[in-house]
């Protein structure tokens, strides 16, 4: 997946839910710089709270 695809249809790293524009405020994004290529990862609010809070 290239950066343009990520920008258009980001998906939750955990459950694969597509990030809808209406859900923007509830999601989290982190830039994973330990990957071969920088990877912007997204989590929905539920997975973020379950796995990272
Ligand atoms: Zn999720």
mmCIF file of the protein (N, C-alpha, C, O) and its ligand, coordinates in Angstrom:
data_MODEL
# 
_entry.id   MODEL 
# 
loop_
_entity.id 
_entity.type 
_entity.pdbx_number_of_molecules 
1 polymer     1 
2 non-polymer 1 
# 
_entity_poly.entity_id                      1 
_entity_poly.type                           'polypeptide(L)' 
_entity_poly.nstd_linkage                   no 
_entity_poly.nstd_monomer                   no 
_entity_poly.pdbx_seq_one_letter_code       
;(UNK)(UNK)(UNK)(UNK)(UNK)(UNK)(UNK)(UNK)(UNK)(UNK)(UNK)(UNK)(UNK)(UNK)(UNK)(UNK)
(UNK)(UNK)(UNK)(UNK)(UNK)(UNK)(UNK)(UNK)(UNK)(UNK)(UNK)(UNK)(UNK)(UNK)(UNK)(UNK)
(UNK)(UNK)(UNK)(UNK)(UNK)(UNK)(UNK)(UNK)(UNK)(UNK)(UNK)(UNK)(UNK)(UNK)(UNK)(UNK)
(UNK)(UNK)(UNK)(UNK)(UNK)
;
_entity_poly.pdbx_seq_one_letter_code_can   XXXXXXXXXXXXXXXXXXXXXXXXXXXXXXXXXXXXXXXXXXXXXXXXXXXXX 
_entity_poly.pdbx_strand_id                 A 
# 
loop_
_entity_poly_seq.entity_id 
_entity_poly_seq.num 
_entity_poly_seq.mon_id 
_entity_poly_seq.hetero 
1 1  UNK n 
1 2  UNK n 
1 3  UNK n 
1 4  UNK n 
1 5  UNK n 
1 6  UNK n 
1 7  UNK n 
1 8  UNK n 
1 9  UNK n 
1 10 UNK n 
1 11 UNK n 
1 12 UNK n 
1 13 UNK n 
1 14 UNK n 
1 15 UNK n 
1 16 UNK n 
1 17 UNK n 
1 18 UNK n 
1 19 UNK n 
1 20 UNK n 
1 21 UNK n 
1 22 UNK n 
1 23 UNK n 
1 24 UNK n 
1 25 UNK n 
1 26 UNK n 
1 27 UNK n 
1 28 UNK n 
1 29 UNK n 
1 30 UNK n 
1 31 UNK n 
1 32 UNK n 
1 33 UNK n 
1 34 UNK n 
1 35 UNK n 
1 36 UNK n 
1 37 UNK n 
1 38 UNK n 
1 39 UNK n 
1 40 UNK n 
1 41 UNK n 
1 42 UNK n 
1 43 UNK n 
1 44 UNK n 
1 45 UNK n 
1 46 UNK n 
1 47 UNK n 
1 48 UNK n 
1 49 UNK n 
1 50 UNK n 
1 51 UNK n 
1 52 UNK n 
1 53 UNK n 
# 
loop_
_struct_asym.id 
_struct_asym.entity_id 
A 1 
B 2 
# 
loop_
_chem_comp.id 
_chem_comp.type 
_chem_comp.mon_nstd_flag 
UNK 'L-peptide linking' . 
ZN  non-polymer         . 
# 
_pdbx_entity_nonpoly.entity_id   2 
_pdbx_entity_nonpoly.name        ? 
_pdbx_entity_nonpoly.comp_id     ZN 
# 
_pdbx_nonpoly_scheme.asym_id         B 
_pdbx_nonpoly_scheme.entity_id       2 
_pdbx_nonpoly_scheme.mon_id          ZN 
_pdbx_nonpoly_scheme.ndb_seq_num     1 
_pdbx_nonpoly_scheme.pdb_seq_num     101 
_pdbx_nonpoly_scheme.auth_seq_num    101 
_pdbx_nonpoly_scheme.pdb_mon_id      ZN 
_pdbx_nonpoly_scheme.auth_mon_id     ZN 
_pdbx_nonpoly_scheme.pdb_strand_id   A 
_pdbx_nonpoly_scheme.pdb_ins_code    . 
# 
loop_
_atom_site.group_PDB 
_atom_site.id 
_atom_site.type_symbol 
_atom_site.label_atom_id 
_atom_site.label_alt_id 
_atom_site.label_comp_id 
_atom_site.label_asym_id 
_atom_site.label_entity_id 
_atom_site.label_seq_id 
_atom_site.pdbx_PDB_ins_code 
_atom_site.Cartn_x 
_atom_site.Cartn_y 
_atom_site.Cartn_z 
_atom_site.occupancy 
_atom_site.B_iso_or_equiv 
_atom_site.pdbx_formal_charge 
_atom_site.auth_seq_id 
_atom_site.auth_comp_id 
_atom_site.auth_asym_id 
_atom_site.auth_atom_id 
_atom_site.pdbx_PDB_model_num 
ATOM   1   N  N  . UNK A 1 1  ? 0.864   -1.204 0.000  1.00 0.00 ? 1   UNK A N  1 
ATOM   2   C  CA . UNK A 1 1  ? 0.000   0.000  0.000  1.00 0.00 ? 1   UNK A CA 1 
ATOM   3   C  C  . UNK A 1 1  ? 0.888   1.238  0.000  1.00 0.00 ? 1   UNK A C  1 
ATOM   4   O  O  . UNK A 1 1  ? 1.754   1.368  0.866  1.00 0.00 ? 1   UNK A O  1 
ATOM   5   N  N  . UNK A 1 2  ? 0.700   2.126  -0.924 1.00 0.00 ? 2   UNK A N  1 
ATOM   6   C  CA . UNK A 1 2  ? 1.513   3.340  -0.953 1.00 0.00 ? 2   UNK A CA 1 
ATOM   7   C  C  . UNK A 1 2  ? 0.862   4.455  -0.150 1.00 0.00 ? 2   UNK A C  1 
ATOM   8   O  O  . UNK A 1 2  ? -0.254  4.305  0.349  1.00 0.00 ? 2   UNK A O  1 
ATOM   9   N  N  . UNK A 1 3  ? 1.564   5.568  -0.029 1.00 0.00 ? 3   UNK A N  1 
ATOM   10  C  CA . UNK A 1 3  ? 1.088   6.638  0.845  1.00 0.00 ? 3   UNK A CA 1 
ATOM   11  C  C  . UNK A 1 3  ? -0.231  7.223  0.360  1.00 0.00 ? 3   UNK A C  1 
ATOM   12  O  O  . UNK A 1 3  ? -1.049  7.665  1.168  1.00 0.00 ? 3   UNK A O  1 
ATOM   13  N  N  . UNK A 1 4  ? -0.443  7.230  -0.947 1.00 0.00 ? 4   UNK A N  1 
ATOM   14  C  CA . UNK A 1 4  ? -1.708  7.776  -1.443 1.00 0.00 ? 4   UNK A CA 1 
ATOM   15  C  C  . UNK A 1 4  ? -2.872  6.897  -1.025 1.00 0.00 ? 4   UNK A C  1 
ATOM   16  O  O  . UNK A 1 4  ? -3.922  7.409  -0.637 1.00 0.00 ? 4   UNK A O  1 
ATOM   17  N  N  . UNK A 1 5  ? -2.704  5.582  -1.096 1.00 0.00 ? 5   UNK A N  1 
ATOM   18  C  CA . UNK A 1 5  ? -3.772  4.687  -0.679 1.00 0.00 ? 5   UNK A CA 1 
ATOM   19  C  C  . UNK A 1 5  ? -4.073  4.862  0.807  1.00 0.00 ? 5   UNK A C  1 
ATOM   20  O  O  . UNK A 1 5  ? -5.231  4.861  1.225  1.00 0.00 ? 5   UNK A O  1 
ATOM   21  N  N  . UNK A 1 6  ? -3.015  5.011  1.592  1.00 0.00 ? 6   UNK A N  1 
ATOM   22  C  CA . UNK A 1 6  ? -3.207  5.195  3.024  1.00 0.00 ? 6   UNK A CA 1 
ATOM   23  C  C  . UNK A 1 6  ? -4.007  6.459  3.301  1.00 0.00 ? 6   UNK A C  1 
ATOM   24  O  O  . UNK A 1 6  ? -4.886  6.484  4.162  1.00 0.00 ? 6   UNK A O  1 
ATOM   25  N  N  . UNK A 1 7  ? -3.682  7.509  2.549  1.00 0.00 ? 7   UNK A N  1 
ATOM   26  C  CA . UNK A 1 7  ? -4.360  8.775  2.783  1.00 0.00 ? 7   UNK A CA 1 
ATOM   27  C  C  . UNK A 1 7  ? -5.839  8.689  2.414  1.00 0.00 ? 7   UNK A C  1 
ATOM   28  O  O  . UNK A 1 7  ? -6.683  9.341  3.029  1.00 0.00 ? 7   UNK A O  1 
ATOM   29  N  N  . UNK A 1 8  ? -6.140  7.874  1.396  1.00 0.00 ? 8   UNK A N  1 
ATOM   30  C  CA . UNK A 1 8  ? -7.514  7.798  0.929  1.00 0.00 ? 8   UNK A CA 1 
ATOM   31  C  C  . UNK A 1 8  ? -8.351  6.857  1.785  1.00 0.00 ? 8   UNK A C  1 
ATOM   32  O  O  . UNK A 1 8  ? -9.490  7.173  2.128  1.00 0.00 ? 8   UNK A O  1 
ATOM   33  N  N  . UNK A 1 9  ? -7.786  5.697  2.131  1.00 0.00 ? 9   UNK A N  1 
ATOM   34  C  CA . UNK A 1 9  ? -8.561  4.698  2.854  1.00 0.00 ? 9   UNK A CA 1 
ATOM   35  C  C  . UNK A 1 9  ? -7.738  4.066  3.976  1.00 0.00 ? 9   UNK A C  1 
ATOM   36  O  O  . UNK A 1 9  ? -7.407  2.882  3.914  1.00 0.00 ? 9   UNK A O  1 
ATOM   37  N  N  . UNK A 1 10 ? -7.414  4.844  4.986  1.00 0.00 ? 10  UNK A N  1 
ATOM   38  C  CA . UNK A 1 10 ? -6.703  4.258  6.118  1.00 0.00 ? 10  UNK A CA 1 
ATOM   39  C  C  . UNK A 1 10 ? -7.581  3.229  6.816  1.00 0.00 ? 10  UNK A C  1 
ATOM   40  O  O  . UNK A 1 10 ? -8.801  3.373  6.903  1.00 0.00 ? 10  UNK A O  1 
ATOM   41  N  N  . UNK A 1 11 ? -6.920  2.186  7.311  1.00 0.00 ? 11  UNK A N  1 
ATOM   42  C  CA . UNK A 1 11 ? -7.660  1.140  8.011  1.00 0.00 ? 11  UNK A CA 1 
ATOM   43  C  C  . UNK A 1 11 ? -7.036  0.906  9.374  1.00 0.00 ? 11  UNK A C  1 
ATOM   44  O  O  . UNK A 1 11 ? -5.834  1.099  9.555  1.00 0.00 ? 11  UNK A O  1 
ATOM   45  N  N  . UNK A 1 12 ? -7.842  0.497  10.320 1.00 0.00 ? 12  UNK A N  1 
ATOM   46  C  CA . UNK A 1 12 ? -7.356  0.174  11.650 1.00 0.00 ? 12  UNK A CA 1 
ATOM   47  C  C  . UNK A 1 12 ? -6.347  -0.968 11.589 1.00 0.00 ? 12  UNK A C  1 
ATOM   48  O  O  . UNK A 1 12 ? -6.602  -1.993 10.957 1.00 0.00 ? 12  UNK A O  1 
ATOM   49  N  N  . UNK A 1 13 ? -5.196  -0.791 12.249 1.00 0.00 ? 13  UNK A N  1 
ATOM   50  C  CA . UNK A 1 13 ? -4.155  -1.824 12.249 1.00 0.00 ? 13  UNK A CA 1 
ATOM   51  C  C  . UNK A 1 13 ? -4.655  -3.105 12.910 1.00 0.00 ? 13  UNK A C  1 
ATOM   52  O  O  . UNK A 1 13 ? -4.173  -4.191 12.585 1.00 0.00 ? 13  UNK A O  1 
ATOM   53  N  N  . UNK A 1 14 ? -5.589  -3.002 13.810 1.00 0.00 ? 14  UNK A N  1 
ATOM   54  C  CA . UNK A 1 14 ? -6.030  -4.159 14.586 1.00 0.00 ? 14  UNK A CA 1 
ATOM   55  C  C  . UNK A 1 14 ? -7.236  -4.862 13.965 1.00 0.00 ? 14  UNK A C  1 
ATOM   56  O  O  . UNK A 1 14 ? -7.212  -6.079 13.781 1.00 0.00 ? 14  UNK A O  1 
ATOM   57  N  N  . UNK A 1 15 ? -8.284  -4.116 13.641 1.00 0.00 ? 15  UNK A N  1 
ATOM   58  C  CA . UNK A 1 15 ? -9.531  -4.752 13.213 1.00 0.00 ? 15  UNK A CA 1 
ATOM   59  C  C  . UNK A 1 15 ? -9.837  -4.521 11.743 1.00 0.00 ? 15  UNK A C  1 
ATOM   60  O  O  . UNK A 1 15 ? -10.764 -5.131 11.209 1.00 0.00 ? 15  UNK A O  1 
ATOM   61  N  N  . UNK A 1 16 ? -9.063  -3.635 11.057 1.00 0.00 ? 16  UNK A N  1 
ATOM   62  C  CA . UNK A 1 16 ? -9.237  -3.454 9.631  1.00 0.00 ? 16  UNK A CA 1 
ATOM   63  C  C  . UNK A 1 16 ? -10.405 -2.563 9.248  1.00 0.00 ? 16  UNK A C  1 
ATOM   64  O  O  . UNK A 1 16 ? -10.725 -2.428 8.067  1.00 0.00 ? 16  UNK A O  1 
ATOM   65  N  N  . UNK A 1 17 ? -11.043 -1.954 10.239 1.00 0.00 ? 17  UNK A N  1 
ATOM   66  C  CA . UNK A 1 17 ? -12.128 -1.043 9.938  1.00 0.00 ? 17  UNK A CA 1 
ATOM   67  C  C  . UNK A 1 17 ? -11.607 0.141  9.130  1.00 0.00 ? 17  UNK A C  1 
ATOM   68  O  O  . UNK A 1 17 ? -10.555 0.698  9.445  1.00 0.00 ? 17  UNK A O  1 
ATOM   69  N  N  . UNK A 1 18 ? -12.343 0.525  8.088  1.00 0.00 ? 18  UNK A N  1 
ATOM   70  C  CA . UNK A 1 18 ? -11.949 1.670  7.271  1.00 0.00 ? 18  UNK A CA 1 
ATOM   71  C  C  . UNK A 1 18 ? -12.258 2.953  8.036  1.00 0.00 ? 18  UNK A C  1 
ATOM   72  O  O  . UNK A 1 18 ? -13.330 3.120  8.617  1.00 0.00 ? 18  UNK A O  1 
ATOM   73  N  N  . UNK A 1 19 ? -11.277 3.851  8.013  1.00 0.00 ? 19  UNK A N  1 
ATOM   74  C  CA . UNK A 1 19 ? -11.412 5.129  8.709  1.00 0.00 ? 19  UNK A CA 1 
ATOM   75  C  C  . UNK A 1 19 ? -12.297 6.039  7.888  1.00 0.00 ? 19  UNK A C  1 
ATOM   76  O  O  . UNK A 1 19 ? -11.856 6.556  6.862  1.00 0.00 ? 19  UNK A O  1 
ATOM   77  N  N  . UNK A 1 20 ? -13.517 6.248  8.303  1.00 0.00 ? 20  UNK A N  1 
ATOM   78  C  CA . UNK A 1 20 ? -14.449 7.133  7.616  1.00 0.00 ? 20  UNK A CA 1 
ATOM   79  C  C  . UNK A 1 20 ? -14.207 8.575  8.048  1.00 0.00 ? 20  UNK A C  1 
ATOM   80  O  O  . UNK A 1 20 ? -13.830 8.824  9.193  1.00 0.00 ? 20  UNK A O  1 
ATOM   81  N  N  . UNK A 1 21 ? -14.423 9.534  7.133  1.00 0.00 ? 21  UNK A N  1 
ATOM   82  C  CA . UNK A 1 21 ? -14.220 10.947 7.475  1.00 0.00 ? 21  UNK A CA 1 
ATOM   83  C  C  . UNK A 1 21 ? -14.964 11.361 8.731  1.00 0.00 ? 21  UNK A C  1 
ATOM   84  O  O  . UNK A 1 21 ? -14.466 12.187 9.495  1.00 0.00 ? 21  UNK A O  1 
ATOM   85  N  N  . UNK A 1 22 ? -16.130 10.812 8.958  1.00 0.00 ? 22  UNK A N  1 
ATOM   86  C  CA . UNK A 1 22 ? -16.927 11.202 10.123 1.00 0.00 ? 22  UNK A CA 1 
ATOM   87  C  C  . UNK A 1 22 ? -16.321 10.693 11.428 1.00 0.00 ? 22  UNK A C  1 
ATOM   88  O  O  . UNK A 1 22 ? -16.699 11.136 12.513 1.00 0.00 ? 22  UNK A O  1 
ATOM   89  N  N  . UNK A 1 23 ? -15.368 9.746  11.312 1.00 0.00 ? 23  UNK A N  1 
ATOM   90  C  CA . UNK A 1 23 ? -14.758 9.170  12.507 1.00 0.00 ? 23  UNK A CA 1 
ATOM   91  C  C  . UNK A 1 23 ? -13.395 9.779  12.820 1.00 0.00 ? 23  UNK A C  1 
ATOM   92  O  O  . UNK A 1 23 ? -12.723 9.339  13.753 1.00 0.00 ? 23  UNK A O  1 
ATOM   93  N  N  . UNK A 1 24 ? -12.985 10.772 12.062 1.00 0.00 ? 24  UNK A N  1 
ATOM   94  C  CA . UNK A 1 24 ? -11.627 11.301 12.150 1.00 0.00 ? 24  UNK A CA 1 
ATOM   95  C  C  . UNK A 1 24 ? -11.199 11.615 13.575 1.00 0.00 ? 24  UNK A C  1 
ATOM   96  O  O  . UNK A 1 24 ? -10.088 11.266 13.972 1.00 0.00 ? 24  UNK A O  1 
ATOM   97  N  N  . UNK A 1 25 ? -12.039 12.252 14.335 1.00 0.00 ? 25  UNK A N  1 
ATOM   98  C  CA . UNK A 1 25 ? -11.629 12.711 15.658 1.00 0.00 ? 25  UNK A CA 1 
ATOM   99  C  C  . UNK A 1 25 ? -11.391 11.558 16.631 1.00 0.00 ? 25  UNK A C  1 
ATOM   100 O  O  . UNK A 1 25 ? -10.705 11.727 17.639 1.00 0.00 ? 25  UNK A O  1 
ATOM   101 N  N  . UNK A 1 26 ? -11.948 10.405 16.334 1.00 0.00 ? 26  UNK A N  1 
ATOM   102 C  CA . UNK A 1 26 ? -11.885 9.311  17.292 1.00 0.00 ? 26  UNK A CA 1 
ATOM   103 C  C  . UNK A 1 26 ? -10.697 8.393  17.043 1.00 0.00 ? 26  UNK A C  1 
ATOM   104 O  O  . UNK A 1 26 ? -10.412 7.520  17.862 1.00 0.00 ? 26  UNK A O  1 
ATOM   105 N  N  . UNK A 1 27 ? -10.001 8.576  15.926 1.00 0.00 ? 27  UNK A N  1 
ATOM   106 C  CA . UNK A 1 27 ? -8.919  7.668  15.561 1.00 0.00 ? 27  UNK A CA 1 
ATOM   107 C  C  . UNK A 1 27 ? -7.577  8.206  15.998 1.00 0.00 ? 27  UNK A C  1 
ATOM   108 O  O  . UNK A 1 27 ? -7.429  9.387  16.312 1.00 0.00 ? 27  UNK A O  1 
ATOM   109 N  N  . UNK A 1 28 ? -6.590  7.305  16.012 1.00 0.00 ? 28  UNK A N  1 
ATOM   110 C  CA . UNK A 1 28 ? -5.221  7.679  16.339 1.00 0.00 ? 28  UNK A CA 1 
ATOM   111 C  C  . UNK A 1 28 ? -4.316  7.290  15.183 1.00 0.00 ? 28  UNK A C  1 
ATOM   112 O  O  . UNK A 1 28 ? -4.557  6.288  14.510 1.00 0.00 ? 28  UNK A O  1 
ATOM   113 N  N  . UNK A 1 29 ? -3.287  8.072  14.956 1.00 0.00 ? 29  UNK A N  1 
ATOM   114 C  CA . UNK A 1 29 ? -2.321  7.761  13.905 1.00 0.00 ? 29  UNK A CA 1 
ATOM   115 C  C  . UNK A 1 29 ? -0.918  7.864  14.479 1.00 0.00 ? 29  UNK A C  1 
ATOM   116 O  O  . UNK A 1 29 ? -0.597  8.795  15.217 1.00 0.00 ? 29  UNK A O  1 
ATOM   117 N  N  . UNK A 1 30 ? -0.092  6.892  14.126 1.00 0.00 ? 30  UNK A N  1 
ATOM   118 C  CA . UNK A 1 30 ? 1.297   6.912  14.575 1.00 0.00 ? 30  UNK A CA 1 
ATOM   119 C  C  . UNK A 1 30 ? 2.198   6.584  13.388 1.00 0.00 ? 30  UNK A C  1 
ATOM   120 O  O  . UNK A 1 30 ? 1.885   5.719  12.570 1.00 0.00 ? 30  UNK A O  1 
ATOM   121 N  N  . UNK A 1 31 ? 3.314   7.287  13.312 1.00 0.00 ? 31  UNK A N  1 
ATOM   122 C  CA . UNK A 1 31 ? 4.280   6.994  12.259 1.00 0.00 ? 31  UNK A CA 1 
ATOM   123 C  C  . UNK A 1 31 ? 5.271   5.969  12.783 1.00 0.00 ? 31  UNK A C  1 
ATOM   124 O  O  . UNK A 1 31 ? 6.021   6.231  13.724 1.00 0.00 ? 31  UNK A O  1 
ATOM   125 N  N  . UNK A 1 32 ? 5.262   4.792  12.155 1.00 0.00 ? 32  UNK A N  1 
ATOM   126 C  CA . UNK A 1 32 ? 6.144   3.711  12.582 1.00 0.00 ? 32  UNK A CA 1 
ATOM   127 C  C  . UNK A 1 32 ? 7.454   3.819  11.814 1.00 0.00 ? 32  UNK A C  1 
ATOM   128 O  O  . UNK A 1 32 ? 7.519   3.446  10.642 1.00 0.00 ? 32  UNK A O  1 
ATOM   129 N  N  . UNK A 1 33 ? 8.496   4.326  12.464 1.00 0.00 ? 33  UNK A N  1 
ATOM   130 C  CA . UNK A 1 33 ? 9.747   4.565  11.749 1.00 0.00 ? 33  UNK A CA 1 
ATOM   131 C  C  . UNK A 1 33 ? 10.714  3.398  11.878 1.00 0.00 ? 33  UNK A C  1 
ATOM   132 O  O  . UNK A 1 33 ? 11.871  3.504  11.471 1.00 0.00 ? 33  UNK A O  1 
ATOM   133 N  N  . UNK A 1 34 ? 10.259  2.305  12.431 1.00 0.00 ? 34  UNK A N  1 
ATOM   134 C  CA . UNK A 1 34 ? 11.120  1.115  12.503 1.00 0.00 ? 34  UNK A CA 1 
ATOM   135 C  C  . UNK A 1 34 ? 10.895  0.178  11.313 1.00 0.00 ? 34  UNK A C  1 
ATOM   136 O  O  . UNK A 1 34 ? 11.531  -0.871 11.208 1.00 0.00 ? 34  UNK A O  1 
ATOM   137 N  N  . UNK A 1 35 ? 9.992   0.565  10.429 1.00 0.00 ? 35  UNK A N  1 
ATOM   138 C  CA . UNK A 1 35 ? 9.749   -0.214 9.225  1.00 0.00 ? 35  UNK A CA 1 
ATOM   139 C  C  . UNK A 1 35 ? 10.787  0.161  8.159  1.00 0.00 ? 35  UNK A C  1 
ATOM   140 O  O  . UNK A 1 35 ? 11.380  1.238  8.223  1.00 0.00 ? 35  UNK A O  1 
ATOM   141 N  N  . UNK A 1 36 ? 11.006  -0.724 7.181  1.00 0.00 ? 36  UNK A N  1 
ATOM   142 C  CA . UNK A 1 36 ? 11.922  -0.387 6.068  1.00 0.00 ? 36  UNK A CA 1 
ATOM   143 C  C  . UNK A 1 36 ? 11.542  0.924  5.402  1.00 0.00 ? 36  UNK A C  1 
ATOM   144 O  O  . UNK A 1 36 ? 12.403  1.727  5.042  1.00 0.00 ? 36  UNK A O  1 
ATOM   145 N  N  . UNK A 1 37 ? 10.245  1.128  5.244  1.00 0.00 ? 37  UNK A N  1 
ATOM   146 C  CA . UNK A 1 37 ? 9.737   2.401  4.739  1.00 0.00 ? 37  UNK A CA 1 
ATOM   147 C  C  . UNK A 1 37 ? 8.789   2.955  5.795  1.00 0.00 ? 37  UNK A C  1 
ATOM   148 O  O  . UNK A 1 37 ? 7.977   2.224  6.361  1.00 0.00 ? 37  UNK A O  1 
ATOM   149 N  N  . UNK A 1 38 ? 8.901   4.249  6.052  1.00 0.00 ? 38  UNK A N  1 
ATOM   150 C  CA . UNK A 1 38 ? 8.020   4.841  7.064  1.00 0.00 ? 38  UNK A CA 1 
ATOM   151 C  C  . UNK A 1 38 ? 6.568   4.467  6.788  1.00 0.00 ? 38  UNK A C  1 
ATOM   152 O  O  . UNK A 1 38 ? 6.095   4.548  5.655  1.00 0.00 ? 38  UNK A O  1 
ATOM   153 N  N  . UNK A 1 39 ? 5.883   4.063  7.824  1.00 0.00 ? 39  UNK A N  1 
ATOM   154 C  CA . UNK A 1 39 ? 4.532   3.544  7.682  1.00 0.00 ? 39  UNK A CA 1 
ATOM   155 C  C  . UNK A 1 39 ? 3.631   4.265  8.667  1.00 0.00 ? 39  UNK A C  1 
ATOM   156 O  O  . UNK A 1 39 ? 3.842   4.198  9.878  1.00 0.00 ? 39  UNK A O  1 
ATOM   157 N  N  . UNK A 1 40 ? 2.623   4.955  8.143  1.00 0.00 ? 40  UNK A N  1 
ATOM   158 C  CA . UNK A 1 40 ? 1.686   5.651  9.006  1.00 0.00 ? 40  UNK A CA 1 
ATOM   159 C  C  . UNK A 1 40 ? 0.560   4.693  9.352  1.00 0.00 ? 40  UNK A C  1 
ATOM   160 O  O  . UNK A 1 40 ? -0.215  4.285  8.487  1.00 0.00 ? 40  UNK A O  1 
ATOM   161 N  N  . UNK A 1 41 ? 0.479   4.342  10.623 1.00 0.00 ? 41  UNK A N  1 
ATOM   162 C  CA . UNK A 1 41 ? -0.489  3.347  11.055 1.00 0.00 ? 41  UNK A CA 1 
ATOM   163 C  C  . UNK A 1 41 ? -1.646  4.020  11.787 1.00 0.00 ? 41  UNK A C  1 
ATOM   164 O  O  . UNK A 1 41 ? -1.475  5.039  12.458 1.00 0.00 ? 41  UNK A O  1 
ATOM   165 N  N  . UNK A 1 42 ? -2.816  3.429  11.642 1.00 0.00 ? 42  UNK A N  1 
ATOM   166 C  CA . UNK A 1 42 ? -4.024  3.998  12.237 1.00 0.00 ? 42  UNK A CA 1 
ATOM   167 C  C  . UNK A 1 42 ? -4.691  2.965  13.134 1.00 0.00 ? 42  UNK A C  1 
ATOM   168 O  O  . UNK A 1 42 ? -4.641  1.759  12.890 1.00 0.00 ? 42  UNK A O  1 
ATOM   169 N  N  . UNK A 1 43 ? -5.316  3.491  14.181 1.00 0.00 ? 43  UNK A N  1 
ATOM   170 C  CA . UNK A 1 43 ? -6.130  2.634  15.039 1.00 0.00 ? 43  UNK A CA 1 
ATOM   171 C  C  . UNK A 1 43 ? -7.459  3.321  15.317 1.00 0.00 ? 43  UNK A C  1 
ATOM   172 O  O  . UNK A 1 43 ? -7.497  4.529  15.553 1.00 0.00 ? 43  UNK A O  1 
ATOM   173 N  N  . UNK A 1 44 ? -8.544  2.562  15.291 1.00 0.00 ? 44  UNK A N  1 
ATOM   174 C  CA . UNK A 1 44 ? -9.830  3.118  15.680 1.00 0.00 ? 44  UNK A CA 1 
ATOM   175 C  C  . UNK A 1 44 ? -9.828  3.333  17.188 1.00 0.00 ? 44  UNK A C  1 
ATOM   176 O  O  . UNK A 1 44 ? -8.970  2.809  17.897 1.00 0.00 ? 44  UNK A O  1 
ATOM   177 N  N  . UNK A 1 45 ? -10.787 4.101  17.668 1.00 0.00 ? 45  UNK A N  1 
ATOM   178 C  CA . UNK A 1 45 ? -10.807 4.454  19.072 1.00 0.00 ? 45  UNK A CA 1 
ATOM   179 C  C  . UNK A 1 45 ? -10.874 3.208  19.969 1.00 0.00 ? 45  UNK A C  1 
ATOM   180 O  O  . UNK A 1 45 ? -10.213 3.147  21.006 1.00 0.00 ? 45  UNK A O  1 
ATOM   181 N  N  . UNK A 1 46 ? -11.678 2.219  19.560 1.00 0.00 ? 46  UNK A N  1 
ATOM   182 C  CA . UNK A 1 46 ? -11.845 1.023  20.382 1.00 0.00 ? 46  UNK A CA 1 
ATOM   183 C  C  . UNK A 1 46 ? -10.549 0.245  20.507 1.00 0.00 ? 46  UNK A C  1 
ATOM   184 O  O  . UNK A 1 46 ? -10.180 -0.173 21.604 1.00 0.00 ? 46  UNK A O  1 
ATOM   185 N  N  . UNK A 1 47 ? -9.850  0.045  19.388 1.00 0.00 ? 47  UNK A N  1 
ATOM   186 C  CA . UNK A 1 47 ? -8.607  -0.721 19.439 1.00 0.00 ? 47  UNK A CA 1 
ATOM   187 C  C  . UNK A 1 47 ? -7.522  0.065  20.160 1.00 0.00 ? 47  UNK A C  1 
ATOM   188 O  O  . UNK A 1 47 ? -6.716  -0.521 20.882 1.00 0.00 ? 47  UNK A O  1 
ATOM   189 N  N  . UNK A 1 48 ? -7.490  1.347  19.982 1.00 0.00 ? 48  UNK A N  1 
ATOM   190 C  CA . UNK A 1 48 ? -6.488  2.178  20.652 1.00 0.00 ? 48  UNK A CA 1 
ATOM   191 C  C  . UNK A 1 48 ? -6.661  2.055  22.170 1.00 0.00 ? 48  UNK A C  1 
ATOM   192 O  O  . UNK A 1 48 ? -5.690  1.844  22.898 1.00 0.00 ? 48  UNK A O  1 
ATOM   193 N  N  . UNK A 1 49 ? -7.882  2.185  22.629 1.00 0.00 ? 49  UNK A N  1 
ATOM   194 C  CA . UNK A 1 49 ? -8.131  2.120  24.076 1.00 0.00 ? 49  UNK A CA 1 
ATOM   195 C  C  . UNK A 1 49 ? -7.829  0.734  24.628 1.00 0.00 ? 49  UNK A C  1 
ATOM   196 O  O  . UNK A 1 49 ? -7.337  0.598  25.748 1.00 0.00 ? 49  UNK A O  1 
ATOM   197 N  N  . UNK A 1 50 ? -8.123  -0.289 23.842 1.00 0.00 ? 50  UNK A N  1 
ATOM   198 C  CA . UNK A 1 50 ? -7.924  -1.665 24.291 1.00 0.00 ? 50  UNK A CA 1 
ATOM   199 C  C  . UNK A 1 50 ? -6.434  -2.036 24.319 1.00 0.00 ? 50  UNK A C  1 
ATOM   200 O  O  . UNK A 1 50 ? -5.977  -2.759 25.204 1.00 0.00 ? 50  UNK A O  1 
ATOM   201 N  N  . UNK A 1 51 ? -5.685  -1.520 23.324 1.00 0.00 ? 51  UNK A N  1 
ATOM   202 C  CA . UNK A 1 51 ? -4.318  -1.967 23.177 1.00 0.00 ? 51  UNK A CA 1 
ATOM   203 C  C  . UNK A 1 51 ? -3.248  -0.990 23.633 1.00 0.00 ? 51  UNK A C  1 
ATOM   204 O  O  . UNK A 1 51 ? -2.109  -1.392 23.874 1.00 0.00 ? 51  UNK A O  1 
ATOM   205 N  N  . UNK A 1 52 ? -3.594  0.288  23.756 1.00 0.00 ? 52  UNK A N  1 
ATOM   206 C  CA . UNK A 1 52 ? -2.548  1.289  23.970 1.00 0.00 ? 52  UNK A CA 1 
ATOM   207 C  C  . UNK A 1 52 ? -2.831  2.223  25.124 1.00 0.00 ? 52  UNK A C  1 
ATOM   208 O  O  . UNK A 1 52 ? -1.904  2.866  25.615 1.00 0.00 ? 52  UNK A O  1 
ATOM   209 N  N  . UNK A 1 53 ? -4.061  2.328  25.579 1.00 0.00 ? 53  UNK A N  1 
ATOM   210 C  CA . UNK A 1 53 ? -4.387  3.272  26.636 1.00 0.00 ? 53  UNK A CA 1 
ATOM   211 C  C  . UNK A 1 53 ? -3.763  2.811  27.969 1.00 0.00 ? 53  UNK A C  1 
ATOM   212 O  O  . UNK A 1 53 ? -3.926  3.480  28.990 1.00 0.00 ? 53  UNK A O  1 
HETATM 213 ZN ZN . ZN  B 2 .  ? -9.912  -1.246 15.331 1.00 0.00 ? 101 ZN  A ZN 1 
# 
